[in-house]
């Protein structure tokens, strides 16, 4: 029995080592799958943003505002017109 008992811990250690290696391989595989999925989704979002940006530029070109200032810039001249009206009425 002593000979059998001395083999059992070695076998147990080998089994545990194989189990841990298998577990690590499974974890690595799952991590790689998730990583690939995330990269794919980021690439898709980048493509959608590029398409949206192109659509916005196309729409701006259609309505003839290409090269004009941003939408917040026209607010200042409108304010100047309103202040002129107020001065004229005072």
PDB file of N, CA, C and O in Angstrom, chain B, residues numbered from 101:
ATOM      1  N   UNK B 101       0.806  -1.187   0.000  1.00  0.00           N
ATOM      2  CA  UNK B 101       0.000   0.000   0.000  1.00  0.00           C
ATOM      3  C   UNK B 101       0.851   1.254   0.000  1.00  0.00           C
ATOM      4  O   UNK B 101       0.465   2.264  -0.587  1.00  0.00           O
ATOM      5  N   UNK B 102       2.010   1.204   0.652  1.00  0.00           N
ATOM      6  CA  UNK B 102       2.859   2.380   0.680  1.00  0.00           C
ATOM      7  C   UNK B 102       3.269   2.790  -0.730  1.00  0.00           C
ATOM      8  O   UNK B 102       3.339   3.981  -1.037  1.00  0.00           O
ATOM      9  N   UNK B 103       3.536   1.820  -1.578  1.00  0.00           N
ATOM     10  CA  UNK B 103       3.893   2.126  -2.952  1.00  0.00           C
ATOM     11  C   UNK B 103       2.731   2.767  -3.690  1.00  0.00           C
ATOM     12  O   UNK B 103       2.932   3.671  -4.501  1.00  0.00           O
ATOM     13  N   UNK B 104       1.542   2.315  -3.420  1.00  0.00           N
ATOM     14  CA  UNK B 104       0.349   2.871  -4.054  1.00  0.00           C
ATOM     15  C   UNK B 104       0.096   4.292  -3.561  1.00  0.00           C
ATOM     16  O   UNK B 104      -0.258   5.175  -4.342  1.00  0.00           O
ATOM     17  N   UNK B 105       0.283   4.507  -2.239  1.00  0.00           N
ATOM     18  CA  UNK B 105       0.067   5.832  -1.667  1.00  0.00           C
ATOM     19  C   UNK B 105       1.057   6.844  -2.222  1.00  0.00           C
ATOM     20  O   UNK B 105       0.713   8.012  -2.406  1.00  0.00           O
ATOM     21  N   UNK B 106       2.300   6.402  -2.494  1.00  0.00           N
ATOM     22  CA  UNK B 106       3.294   7.331  -3.018  1.00  0.00           C
ATOM     23  C   UNK B 106       2.970   7.717  -4.465  1.00  0.00           C
ATOM     24  O   UNK B 106       3.342   8.806  -4.903  1.00  0.00           O
ATOM     25  N   UNK B 107       2.295   6.860  -5.202  1.00  0.00           N
ATOM     26  CA  UNK B 107       1.899   7.165  -6.578  1.00  0.00           C
ATOM     27  C   UNK B 107       0.679   8.080  -6.625  1.00  0.00           C
ATOM     28  O   UNK B 107       0.558   8.898  -7.537  1.00  0.00           O
ATOM     29  N   UNK B 108      -0.214   7.956  -5.670  1.00  0.00           N
ATOM     30  CA  UNK B 108      -1.469   8.704  -5.677  1.00  0.00           C
ATOM     31  C   UNK B 108      -1.248  10.218  -5.658  1.00  0.00           C
ATOM     32  O   UNK B 108      -1.879  10.920  -6.446  1.00  0.00           O
ATOM     33  N   UNK B 109      -0.376  10.753  -4.789  1.00  0.00           N
ATOM     34  CA  UNK B 109      -0.141  12.208  -4.840  1.00  0.00           C
ATOM     35  C   UNK B 109       0.444  12.666  -6.174  1.00  0.00           C
ATOM     36  O   UNK B 109       0.113  13.749  -6.656  1.00  0.00           O
ATOM     37  N   UNK B 110       1.298  11.859  -6.763  1.00  0.00           N
ATOM     38  CA  UNK B 110       1.861  12.229  -8.065  1.00  0.00           C
ATOM     39  C   UNK B 110       0.763  12.262  -9.119  1.00  0.00           C
ATOM     40  O   UNK B 110       0.701  13.174  -9.943  1.00  0.00           O
ATOM     41  N   UNK B 111      -0.107  11.246  -9.078  1.00  0.00           N
ATOM     42  CA  UNK B 111      -1.212  11.211 -10.036  1.00  0.00           C
ATOM     43  C   UNK B 111      -2.160  12.370  -9.787  1.00  0.00           C
ATOM     44  O   UNK B 111      -2.640  12.997 -10.732  1.00  0.00           O
ATOM     45  N   UNK B 112      -2.430  12.658  -8.528  1.00  0.00           N
ATOM     46  CA  UNK B 112      -3.309  13.764  -8.170  1.00  0.00           C
ATOM     47  C   UNK B 112      -2.735  15.092  -8.653  1.00  0.00           C
ATOM     48  O   UNK B 112      -3.461  15.943  -9.166  1.00  0.00           O
ATOM     49  N   UNK B 113      -1.431  15.259  -8.486  1.00  0.00           N
ATOM     50  CA  UNK B 113      -0.761  16.478  -8.953  1.00  0.00           C
ATOM     51  C   UNK B 113      -0.830  16.579 -10.473  1.00  0.00           C
ATOM     52  O   UNK B 113      -1.074  17.660 -11.010  1.00  0.00           O
ATOM     53  N   UNK B 114      -0.619  15.474 -11.163  1.00  0.00           N
ATOM     54  CA  UNK B 114      -0.686  15.473 -12.631  1.00  0.00           C
ATOM     55  C   UNK B 114      -2.106  15.790 -13.097  1.00  0.00           C
ATOM     56  O   UNK B 114      -2.304  16.547 -14.048  1.00  0.00           O
ATOM     57  N   UNK B 115      -3.097  15.200 -12.410  1.00  0.00           N
ATOM     58  CA  UNK B 115      -4.488  15.480 -12.769  1.00  0.00           C
ATOM     59  C   UNK B 115      -4.819  16.950 -12.553  1.00  0.00           C
ATOM     60  O   UNK B 115      -5.470  17.579 -13.387  1.00  0.00           O
ATOM     61  N   UNK B 116      -4.366  17.490 -11.426  1.00  0.00           N
ATOM     62  CA  UNK B 116      -4.635  18.897 -11.124  1.00  0.00           C
ATOM     63  C   UNK B 116      -3.945  19.802 -12.140  1.00  0.00           C
ATOM     64  O   UNK B 116      -4.519  20.800 -12.577  1.00  0.00           O
ATOM     65  N   UNK B 117      -2.724  19.459 -12.514  1.00  0.00           N
ATOM     66  CA  UNK B 117      -1.992  20.250 -13.508  1.00  0.00           C
ATOM     67  C   UNK B 117      -2.730  20.235 -14.844  1.00  0.00           C
ATOM     68  O   UNK B 117      -2.890  21.279 -15.476  1.00  0.00           O
ATOM     69  N   UNK B 118      -3.177  19.066 -15.271  1.00  0.00           N
ATOM     70  CA  UNK B 118      -3.909  18.960 -16.533  1.00  0.00           C
ATOM     71  C   UNK B 118      -5.221  19.743 -16.460  1.00  0.00           C
ATOM     72  O   UNK B 118      -5.605  20.410 -17.421  1.00  0.00           O
ATOM     73  N   UNK B 119      -5.898  19.660 -15.330  1.00  0.00           N
ATOM     74  CA  UNK B 119      -7.155  20.389 -15.154  1.00  0.00           C
ATOM     75  C   UNK B 119      -6.934  21.894 -15.256  1.00  0.00           C
ATOM     76  O   UNK B 119      -7.681  22.592 -15.942  1.00  0.00           O
ATOM     77  N   UNK B 120      -5.905  22.389 -14.573  1.00  0.00           N
ATOM     78  CA  UNK B 120      -5.618  23.825 -14.585  1.00  0.00           C
ATOM     79  C   UNK B 120      -5.212  24.279 -15.983  1.00  0.00           C
ATOM     80  O   UNK B 120      -5.635  25.344 -16.433  1.00  0.00           O
ATOM     81  N   UNK B 121      -4.409  23.495 -16.664  1.00  0.00           N
ATOM     82  CA  UNK B 121      -4.003  23.866 -18.026  1.00  0.00           C
ATOM     83  C   UNK B 121      -5.218  23.923 -18.950  1.00  0.00           C
ATOM     84  O   UNK B 121      -5.345  24.842 -19.759  1.00  0.00           O
ATOM     85  N   UNK B 122      -6.106  22.941 -18.828  1.00  0.00           N
ATOM     86  CA  UNK B 122      -7.317  22.929 -19.641  1.00  0.00           C
ATOM     87  C   UNK B 122      -8.191  24.144 -19.337  1.00  0.00           C
ATOM     88  O   UNK B 122      -8.722  24.781 -20.247  1.00  0.00           O
ATOM     89  N   UNK B 123      -8.333  24.453 -18.064  1.00  0.00           N
ATOM     90  CA  UNK B 123      -9.126  25.606 -17.655  1.00  0.00           C
ATOM     91  C   UNK B 123      -8.539  26.905 -18.208  1.00  0.00           C
ATOM     92  O   UNK B 123      -9.275  27.762 -18.697  1.00  0.00           O
ATOM     93  N   UNK B 124      -7.234  27.049 -18.130  1.00  0.00           N
ATOM     94  CA  UNK B 124      -6.579  28.249 -18.662  1.00  0.00           C
ATOM     95  C   UNK B 124      -6.751  28.354 -20.177  1.00  0.00           C
ATOM     96  O   UNK B 124      -6.944  29.449 -20.706  1.00  0.00           O
ATOM     97  N   UNK B 125      -6.682  27.227 -20.871  1.00  0.00           N
ATOM     98  CA  UNK B 125      -6.890  27.245 -22.321  1.00  0.00           C
ATOM     99  C   UNK B 125      -8.312  27.668 -22.659  1.00  0.00           C
ATOM    100  O   UNK B 125      -8.527  28.436 -23.597  1.00  0.00           O
ATOM    101  N   UNK B 126      -9.282  27.171 -21.899  1.00  0.00           N
ATOM    102  CA  UNK B 126     -10.678  27.569 -22.127  1.00  0.00           C
ATOM    103  C   UNK B 126     -10.862  29.058 -21.868  1.00  0.00           C
ATOM    104  O   UNK B 126     -11.536  29.750 -22.631  1.00  0.00           O
ATOM    105  N   UNK B 127     -10.264  29.541 -20.801  1.00  0.00           N
ATOM    106  CA  UNK B 127     -10.379  30.970 -20.483  1.00  0.00           C
ATOM    107  C   UNK B 127      -9.731  31.817 -21.568  1.00  0.00           C
ATOM    108  O   UNK B 127     -10.275  32.851 -21.955  1.00  0.00           O
ATOM    109  N   UNK B 128      -8.576  31.390 -22.059  1.00  0.00           N
ATOM    110  CA  UNK B 128      -7.886  32.131 -23.112  1.00  0.00           C
ATOM    111  C   UNK B 128      -8.737  32.150 -24.385  1.00  0.00           C
ATOM    112  O   UNK B 128      -8.835  33.177 -25.056  1.00  0.00           O
ATOM    113  N   UNK B 129      -9.342  31.024 -24.707  1.00  0.00           N
ATOM    114  CA  UNK B 129     -10.189  30.946 -25.897  1.00  0.00           C
ATOM    115  C   UNK B 129     -11.395  31.871 -25.766  1.00  0.00           C
ATOM    116  O   UNK B 129     -11.736  32.583 -26.711  1.00  0.00           O
ATOM    117  N   UNK B 130     -12.036  31.864 -24.609  1.00  0.00           N
ATOM    118  CA  UNK B 130     -13.191  32.738 -24.395  1.00  0.00           C
ATOM    119  C   UNK B 130     -12.793  34.205 -24.426  1.00  0.00           C
ATOM    120  O   UNK B 130     -13.509  35.035 -24.986  1.00  0.00           O
ATOM    121  N   UNK B 131     -11.656  34.525 -23.828  1.00  0.00           N
ATOM    122  CA  UNK B 131     -11.173  35.901 -23.840  1.00  0.00           C
ATOM    123  C   UNK B 131     -10.899  36.356 -25.267  1.00  0.00           C
ATOM    124  O   UNK B 131     -11.245  37.477 -25.641  1.00  0.00           O
ATOM    125  N   UNK B 132     -10.278  35.490 -26.064  1.00  0.00           N
ATOM    126  CA  UNK B 132      -9.976  35.836 -27.456  1.00  0.00           C
ATOM    127  C   UNK B 132     -11.255  36.062 -28.245  1.00  0.00           C
ATOM    128  O   UNK B 132     -11.336  36.988 -29.052  1.00  0.00           O
ATOM    129  N   UNK B 133     -12.266  35.211 -28.011  1.00  0.00           N
ATOM    130  CA  UNK B 133     -13.552  35.364 -28.698  1.00  0.00           C
ATOM    131  C   UNK B 133     -14.200  36.692 -28.329  1.00  0.00           C
ATOM    132  O   UNK B 133     -14.700  37.407 -29.198  1.00  0.00           O
ATOM    133  N   UNK B 134     -14.192  37.021 -27.048  1.00  0.00           N
ATOM    134  CA  UNK B 134     -14.779  38.290 -26.605  1.00  0.00           C
ATOM    135  C   UNK B 134     -13.995  39.464 -27.162  1.00  0.00           C
ATOM    136  O   UNK B 134     -14.583  40.457 -27.589  1.00  0.00           O
ATOM    137  N   UNK B 135     -12.691  39.363 -27.163  1.00  0.00           N
ATOM    138  CA  UNK B 135     -11.843  40.436 -27.678  1.00  0.00           C
ATOM    139  C   UNK B 135     -12.122  40.669 -29.166  1.00  0.00           C
ATOM    140  O   UNK B 135     -12.253  41.810 -29.609  1.00  0.00           O
ATOM    141  N   UNK B 136     -12.212  39.588 -29.924  1.00  0.00           N
ATOM    142  CA  UNK B 136     -12.511  39.714 -31.353  1.00  0.00           C
ATOM    143  C   UNK B 136     -13.879  40.351 -31.572  1.00  0.00           C
ATOM    144  O   UNK B 136     -14.050  41.174 -32.471  1.00  0.00           O
ATOM    145  N   UNK B 137     -14.844  39.970 -30.752  1.00  0.00           N
ATOM    146  CA  UNK B 137     -16.186  40.528 -30.863  1.00  0.00           C
ATOM    147  C   UNK B 137     -16.182  42.027 -30.583  1.00  0.00           C
ATOM    148  O   UNK B 137     -16.839  42.794 -31.287  1.00  0.00           O
ATOM    149  N   UNK B 138     -15.455  42.439 -29.571  1.00  0.00           N
ATOM    150  CA  UNK B 138     -15.376  43.865 -29.223  1.00  0.00           C
ATOM    151  C   UNK B 138     -14.714  44.653 -30.340  1.00  0.00           C
ATOM    152  O   UNK B 138     -15.187  45.730 -30.705  1.00  0.00           O
ATOM    153  N   UNK B 139     -13.630  44.130 -30.883  1.00  0.00           N
ATOM    154  CA  UNK B 139     -12.927  44.829 -31.970  1.00  0.00           C
ATOM    155  C   UNK B 139     -13.842  44.957 -33.183  1.00  0.00           C
ATOM    156  O   UNK B 139     -13.870  46.002 -33.833  1.00  0.00           O
ATOM    157  N   UNK B 140     -14.588  43.902 -33.489  1.00  0.00           N
ATOM    158  CA  UNK B 140     -15.519  43.940 -34.618  1.00  0.00           C
ATOM    159  C   UNK B 140     -16.593  45.003 -34.403  1.00  0.00           C
ATOM    160  O   UNK B 140     -16.928  45.749 -35.323  1.00  0.00           O
ATOM    161  N   UNK B 141     -17.129  45.069 -33.187  1.00  0.00           N
ATOM    162  CA  UNK B 141     -18.165  46.062 -32.894  1.00  0.00           C
ATOM    163  C   UNK B 141     -17.608  47.481 -32.980  1.00  0.00           C
ATOM    164  O   UNK B 141     -18.290  48.386 -33.461  1.00  0.00           O
ATOM    165  N   UNK B 142     -16.386  47.677 -32.521  1.00  0.00           N
ATOM    166  CA  UNK B 142     -15.761  49.008 -32.609  1.00  0.00           C
ATOM    167  C   UNK B 142     -15.553  49.394 -34.071  1.00  0.00           C
ATOM    168  O   UNK B 142     -15.796  50.538 -34.456  1.00  0.00           O
ATOM    169  N   UNK B 143     -15.103  48.439 -34.884  1.00  0.00           N
ATOM    170  CA  UNK B 143     -14.931  48.712 -36.312  1.00  0.00           C
ATOM    171  C   UNK B 143     -16.267  49.063 -36.971  1.00  0.00           C
ATOM    172  O   UNK B 143     -16.343  49.982 -37.786  1.00  0.00           O
ATOM    173  N   UNK B 144     -17.324  48.318 -36.608  1.00  0.00           N
ATOM    174  CA  UNK B 144     -18.658  48.606 -37.155  1.00  0.00           C
ATOM    175  C   UNK B 144     -19.120  50.002 -36.753  1.00  0.00           C
ATOM    176  O   UNK B 144     -19.670  50.736 -37.575  1.00  0.00           O
ATOM    177  N   UNK B 145     -18.898  50.371 -35.491  1.00  0.00           N
ATOM    178  CA  UNK B 145     -19.295  51.716 -35.042  1.00  0.00           C
ATOM    179  C   UNK B 145     -18.508  52.774 -35.799  1.00  0.00           C
ATOM    180  O   UNK B 145     -19.069  53.799 -36.185  1.00  0.00           O
ATOM    181  N   UNK B 146     -17.236  52.547 -36.014  1.00  0.00           N
ATOM    182  CA  UNK B 146     -16.421  53.498 -36.772  1.00  0.00           C
ATOM    183  C   UNK B 146     -16.943  53.669 -38.187  1.00  0.00           C
ATOM    184  O   UNK B 146     -17.003  54.783 -38.707  1.00  0.00           O
ATOM    185  N   UNK B 147     -17.321  52.554 -38.810  1.00  0.00           N
ATOM    186  CA  UNK B 147     -17.877  52.630 -40.161  1.00  0.00           C
ATOM    187  C   UNK B 147     -19.203  53.378 -40.166  1.00  0.00           C
ATOM    188  O   UNK B 147     -19.461  54.172 -41.071  1.00  0.00           O
ATOM    189  N   UNK B 148     -20.044  53.135 -39.168  1.00  0.00           N
ATOM    190  CA  UNK B 148     -21.334  53.824 -39.099  1.00  0.00           C
ATOM    191  C   UNK B 148     -21.133  55.322 -38.875  1.00  0.00           C
ATOM    192  O   UNK B 148     -21.862  56.137 -39.439  1.00  0.00           O
ATOM    193  N   UNK B 149     -20.155  55.685 -38.061  1.00  0.00           N
ATOM    194  CA  UNK B 149     -19.866  57.104 -37.835  1.00  0.00           C
ATOM    195  C   UNK B 149     -19.387  57.749 -39.126  1.00  0.00           C
ATOM    196  O   UNK B 149     -19.796  58.863 -39.451  1.00  0.00           O
ATOM    197  N   UNK B 150     -18.529  57.063 -39.863  1.00  0.00           N
ATOM    198  CA  UNK B 150     -18.047  57.598 -41.140  1.00  0.00           C
ATOM    199  C   UNK B 150     -19.197  57.773 -42.126  1.00  0.00           C
ATOM    200  O   UNK B 150     -19.259  58.774 -42.840  1.00  0.00           O
ATOM    201  N   UNK B 151     -20.115  56.791 -42.168  1.00  0.00           N
ATOM    202  CA  UNK B 151     -21.265  56.904 -43.057  1.00  0.00           C
ATOM    203  C   UNK B 151     -22.170  58.059 -42.643  1.00  0.00           C
ATOM    204  O   UNK B 151     -22.678  58.793 -43.491  1.00  0.00           O
ATOM    205  N   UNK B 152     -22.369  58.217 -41.340  1.00  0.00           N
ATOM    206  CA  UNK B 152     -23.193  59.320 -40.845  1.00  0.00           C
ATOM    207  C   UNK B 152     -22.562  60.664 -41.180  1.00  0.00           C
ATOM    208  O   UNK B 152     -23.252  61.594 -41.600  1.00  0.00           O
ATOM    209  N   UNK B 153     -21.271  60.764 -40.997  1.00  0.00           N
ATOM    210  CA  UNK B 153     -20.561  61.998 -41.322  1.00  0.00           C
ATOM    211  C   UNK B 153     -20.689  62.313 -42.813  1.00  0.00           C
ATOM    212  O   UNK B 153     -20.893  63.467 -43.190  1.00  0.00           O
ATOM    213  N   UNK B 154     -20.571  61.293 -43.656  1.00  0.00           N
ATOM    214  CA  UNK B 154     -20.715  61.504 -45.098  1.00  0.00           C
ATOM    215  C   UNK B 154     -22.129  61.933 -45.449  1.00  0.00           C
ATOM    216  O   UNK B 154     -22.326  62.802 -46.298  1.00  0.00           O
ATOM    217  N   UNK B 155     -23.115  61.324 -44.796  1.00  0.00           N
ATOM    218  CA  UNK B 155     -24.516  61.705 -45.052  1.00  0.00           C
ATOM    219  C   UNK B 155     -24.767  63.154 -44.654  1.00  0.00           C
ATOM    220  O   UNK B 155     -25.452  63.889 -45.365  1.00  0.00           O
ATOM    221  N   UNK B 156     -24.215  63.559 -43.524  1.00  0.00           N
ATOM    222  CA  UNK B 156     -24.365  64.947 -43.075  1.00  0.00           C
ATOM    223  C   UNK B 156     -23.728  65.900 -44.083  1.00  0.00           C
ATOM    224  O   UNK B 156     -24.314  66.925 -44.432  1.00  0.00           O
ATOM    225  N   UNK B 157     -22.540  65.562 -44.543  1.00  0.00           N
ATOM    226  CA  UNK B 157     -21.861  66.415 -45.536  1.00  0.00           C
ATOM    227  C   UNK B 157     -22.652  66.469 -46.838  1.00  0.00           C
ATOM    228  O   UNK B 157     -22.738  67.522 -47.470  1.00  0.00           O
ATOM    229  N   UNK B 158     -23.236  65.323 -47.247  1.00  0.00           N
ATOM    230  CA  UNK B 158     -24.056  65.306 -48.461  1.00  0.00           C
ATOM    231  C   UNK B 158     -25.287  66.197 -48.300  1.00  0.00           C
ATOM    232  O   UNK B 158     -25.633  66.950 -49.210  1.00  0.00           O
ATOM    233  N   UNK B 159     -25.945  66.113 -47.151  1.00  0.00           N
ATOM    234  CA  UNK B 159     -27.122  66.948 -46.902  1.00  0.00           C
ATOM    235  C   UNK B 159     -26.757  68.425 -46.867  1.00  0.00           C
ATOM    236  O   UNK B 159     -27.481  69.265 -47.402  1.00  0.00           O
ATOM    237  N   UNK B 160     -25.642  68.735 -46.240  1.00  0.00           N
ATOM    238  CA  UNK B 160     -25.207  70.141 -46.205  1.00  0.00           C
ATOM    239  C   UNK B 160     -24.927  70.648 -47.613  1.00  0.00           C
ATOM    240  O   UNK B 160     -25.251  71.790 -47.940  1.00  0.00           O
ATOM    241  N   UNK B 161     -24.328  69.807 -48.444  1.00  0.00           N
ATOM    242  CA  UNK B 161     -24.042  70.215 -49.825  1.00  0.00           C
ATOM    243  C   UNK B 161     -25.344  70.413 -50.606  1.00  0.00           C
ATOM    244  O   UNK B 161     -25.447  71.325 -51.425  1.00  0.00           O
ATOM    245  N   UNK B 162     -26.333  69.559 -50.351  1.00  0.00           N
ATOM    246  CA  UNK B 162     -27.617  69.685 -51.047  1.00  0.00           C
ATOM    247  C   UNK B 162     -28.324  70.997 -50.725  1.00  0.00           C
ATOM    248  O   UNK B 162     -28.926  71.608 -51.608  1.00  0.00           O
ATOM    249  N   UNK B 163     -28.257  71.429 -49.481  1.00  0.00           N
ATOM    250  CA  UNK B 163     -28.969  72.656 -49.123  1.00  0.00           C
ATOM    251  C   UNK B 163     -28.089  73.889 -49.283  1.00  0.00           C
ATOM    252  O   UNK B 163     -28.527  75.003 -48.996  1.00  0.00           O
ATOM    253  N   UNK B 164     -26.875  73.706 -49.730  1.00  0.00           N
ATOM    254  CA  UNK B 164     -26.013  74.827 -50.073  1.00  0.00           C
ATOM    255  C   UNK B 164     -25.332  75.499 -48.905  1.00  0.00           C
ATOM    256  O   UNK B 164     -25.035  76.692 -48.979  1.00  0.00           O
ATOM    257  N   UNK B 165     -25.080  74.802 -47.861  1.00  0.00           N
ATOM    258  CA  UNK B 165     -24.403  75.414 -46.721  1.00  0.00           C
ATOM    259  C   UNK B 165     -22.959  74.936 -46.602  1.00  0.00           C
ATOM    260  O   UNK B 165     -22.319  75.112 -45.565  1.00  0.00           O
ATOM    261  N   UNK B 166     -22.467  74.345 -47.650  1.00  0.00           N
ATOM    262  CA  UNK B 166     -21.095  73.860 -47.591  1.00  0.00           C
ATOM    263  C   UNK B 166     -20.154  75.053 -47.426  1.00  0.00           C
ATOM    264  O   UNK B 166     -20.231  76.023 -48.180  1.00  0.00           O
ATOM    265  N   UNK B 167     -19.282  74.974 -46.450  1.00  0.00           N
ATOM    266  CA  UNK B 167     -18.333  76.042 -46.198  1.00  0.00           C
ATOM    267  C   UNK B 167     -18.886  77.158 -45.335  1.00  0.00           C
ATOM    268  O   UNK B 167     -18.151  78.084 -44.992  1.00  0.00           O
ATOM    269  N   UNK B 168     -20.156  77.098 -44.974  1.00  0.00           N
ATOM    270  CA  UNK B 168     -20.717  78.136 -44.105  1.00  0.00           C
ATOM    271  C   UNK B 168     -20.348  77.839 -42.659  1.00  0.00           C
ATOM    272  O   UNK B 168     -19.949  76.720 -42.334  1.00  0.00           O
ATOM    273  N   UNK B 169     -20.479  78.833 -41.792  1.00  0.00           N
ATOM    274  CA  UNK B 169     -20.137  78.597 -40.389  1.00  0.00           C
ATOM    275  C   UNK B 169     -21.089  77.607 -39.734  1.00  0.00           C
ATOM    276  O   UNK B 169     -22.134  77.260 -40.286  1.00  0.00           O
ATOM    277  N   UNK B 170     -20.710  77.174 -38.572  1.00  0.00           N
ATOM    278  CA  UNK B 170     -21.528  76.202 -37.853  1.00  0.00           C
ATOM    279  C   UNK B 170     -22.870  76.811 -37.477  1.00  0.00           C
ATOM    280  O   UNK B 170     -23.012  78.034 -37.485  1.00  0.00           O
ATOM    281  N   UNK B 171     -23.863  75.977 -37.145  1.00  0.00           N
ATOM    282  CA  UNK B 171     -25.208  76.493 -36.832  1.00  0.00           C
ATOM    283  C   UNK B 171     -25.242  77.467 -35.662  1.00  0.00           C
ATOM    284  O   UNK B 171     -26.175  78.266 -35.589  1.00  0.00           O
ATOM    285  N   UNK B 172     -24.295  77.448 -34.758  1.00  0.00           N
ATOM    286  CA  UNK B 172     -24.325  78.373 -33.636  1.00  0.00           C
ATOM    287  C   UNK B 172     -23.845  79.767 -34.038  1.00  0.00           C
ATOM    288  O   UNK B 172     -24.175  80.741 -33.362  1.00  0.00           O
ATOM    289  N   UNK B 173     -23.085  79.886 -35.108  1.00  0.00           N
ATOM    290  CA  UNK B 173     -22.554  81.181 -35.529  1.00  0.00           C
ATOM    291  C   UNK B 173     -23.643  82.156 -35.989  1.00  0.00           C
ATOM    292  O   UNK B 173     -23.530  83.342 -35.679  1.00  0.00           O
ATOM    293  N   UNK B 174     -24.696  81.730 -36.715  1.00  0.00           N
ATOM    294  CA  UNK B 174     -25.709  82.696 -37.152  1.00  0.00           C
ATOM    295  C   UNK B 174     -26.493  83.312 -36.002  1.00  0.00           C
ATOM    296  O   UNK B 174     -27.202  84.294 -36.221  1.00  0.00           O
ATOM    297  N   UNK B 175     -26.400  82.794 -34.820  1.00  0.00           N
ATOM    298  CA  UNK B 175     -27.154  83.343 -33.696  1.00  0.00           C
ATOM    299  C   UNK B 175     -26.719  84.772 -33.389  1.00  0.00           C
ATOM    300  O   UNK B 175     -27.548  85.566 -32.945  1.00  0.00           O
ATOM    301  N   UNK B 176     -25.484  85.125 -33.600  1.00  0.00           N
ATOM    302  CA  UNK B 176     -25.001  86.464 -33.282  1.00  0.00           C
ATOM    303  C   UNK B 176     -25.638  87.535 -34.168  1.00  0.00           C
ATOM    304  O   UNK B 176     -26.105  88.543 -33.638  1.00  0.00           O
ATOM    305  N   UNK B 177     -25.677  87.363 -35.503  1.00  0.00           N
ATOM    306  CA  UNK B 177     -26.335  88.389 -36.322  1.00  0.00           C
ATOM    307  C   UNK B 177     -27.816  88.540 -35.991  1.00  0.00           C
ATOM    308  O   UNK B 177     -28.349  89.647 -36.063  1.00  0.00           O
ATOM    309  N   UNK B 178     -28.483  87.459 -35.635  1.00  0.00           N
ATOM    310  CA  UNK B 178     -29.888  87.550 -35.269  1.00  0.00           C
ATOM    311  C   UNK B 178     -30.021  88.406 -34.016  1.00  0.00           C
ATOM    312  O   UNK B 178     -30.929  89.232 -33.926  1.00  0.00           O
ATOM    313  N   UNK B 179     -29.137  88.220 -33.057  1.00  0.00           N
ATOM    314  CA  UNK B 179     -29.164  89.022 -31.836  1.00  0.00           C
ATOM    315  C   UNK B 179     -28.921  90.493 -32.154  1.00  0.00           C
ATOM    316  O   UNK B 179     -29.539  91.365 -31.544  1.00  0.00           O
ATOM    317  N   UNK B 180     -28.024  90.783 -33.106  1.00  0.00           N
ATOM    318  CA  UNK B 180     -27.757  92.167 -33.490  1.00  0.00           C
ATOM    319  C   UNK B 180     -28.996  92.798 -34.102  1.00  0.00           C
ATOM    320  O   UNK B 180     -29.286  93.965 -33.841  1.00  0.00           O
ATOM    321  N   UNK B 181     -29.740  92.037 -34.922  1.00  0.00           N
ATOM    322  CA  UNK B 181     -30.959  92.574 -35.527  1.00  0.00           C
ATOM    323  C   UNK B 181     -31.996  92.890 -34.449  1.00  0.00           C
ATOM    324  O   UNK B 181     -32.665  93.922 -34.503  1.00  0.00           O
ATOM    325  N   UNK B 182     -32.122  91.992 -33.472  1.00  0.00           N
ATOM    326  CA  UNK B 182     -33.087  92.212 -32.398  1.00  0.00           C
ATOM    327  C   UNK B 182     -32.696  93.424 -31.561  1.00  0.00           C
ATOM    328  O   UNK B 182     -33.560  94.197 -31.148  1.00  0.00           O
ATOM    329  N   UNK B 183     -31.415  93.593 -31.312  1.00  0.00           N
ATOM    330  CA  UNK B 183     -30.991  94.751 -30.520  1.00  0.00           C
ATOM    331  C   UNK B 183     -31.224  96.039 -31.312  1.00  0.00           C
ATOM    332  O   UNK B 183     -31.531  97.066 -30.707  1.00  0.00           O
ATOM    333  N   UNK B 184     -31.090  96.023 -32.636  1.00  0.00           N
ATOM    334  CA  UNK B 184     -31.364  97.184 -33.473  1.00  0.00           C
ATOM    335  C   UNK B 184     -32.847  97.547 -33.401  1.00  0.00           C
ATOM    336  O   UNK B 184     -33.197  98.725 -33.344  1.00  0.00           O
ATOM    337  N   UNK B 185     -33.716  96.535 -33.403  1.00  0.00           N
ATOM    338  CA  UNK B 185     -35.153  96.787 -33.293  1.00  0.00           C
ATOM    339  C   UNK B 185     -35.483  97.438 -31.966  1.00  0.00           C
ATOM    340  O   UNK B 185     -36.312  98.345 -31.901  1.00  0.00           O
ATOM    341  N   UNK B 186     -34.831  96.971 -30.900  1.00  0.00           N
ATOM    342  CA  UNK B 186     -35.074  97.513 -29.563  1.00  0.00           C
ATOM    343  C   UNK B 186     -34.616  98.962 -29.494  1.00  0.00           C
ATOM    344  O   UNK B 186     -35.287  99.798 -28.889  1.00  0.00           O
ATOM    345  N   UNK B 187     -33.453  99.271 -30.125  1.00  0.00           N
ATOM    346  CA  UNK B 187     -32.946 100.638 -30.112  1.00  0.00           C
ATOM    347  C   UNK B 187     -33.875 101.570 -30.888  1.00  0.00           C
ATOM    348  O   UNK B 187     -34.093 102.717 -30.497  1.00  0.00           O
ATOM    349  N   UNK B 188     -34.414 101.063 -31.985  1.00  0.00           N
ATOM    350  CA  UNK B 188     -35.313 101.877 -32.820  1.00  0.00           C
ATOM    351  C   UNK B 188     -36.629 102.150 -32.102  1.00  0.00           C
ATOM    352  O   UNK B 188     -37.233 103.203 -32.311  1.00  0.00           O
ATOM    353  N   UNK B 189     -37.075 101.245 -31.280  1.00  0.00           N
ATOM    354  CA  UNK B 189     -38.355 101.435 -30.595  1.00  0.00           C
ATOM    355  C   UNK B 189     -38.200 102.268 -29.333  1.00  0.00           C
ATOM    356  O   UNK B 189     -39.194 102.765 -28.803  1.00  0.00           O
ATOM    357  N   UNK B 190     -36.971 102.433 -28.837  1.00  0.00           N
ATOM    358  CA  UNK B 190     -36.774 103.164 -27.595  1.00  0.00           C
ATOM    359  C   UNK B 190     -36.723 104.649 -27.790  1.00  0.00           C
ATOM    360  O   UNK B 190     -36.560 105.393 -26.823  1.00  0.00           O
TER     361      UNK B 190
END
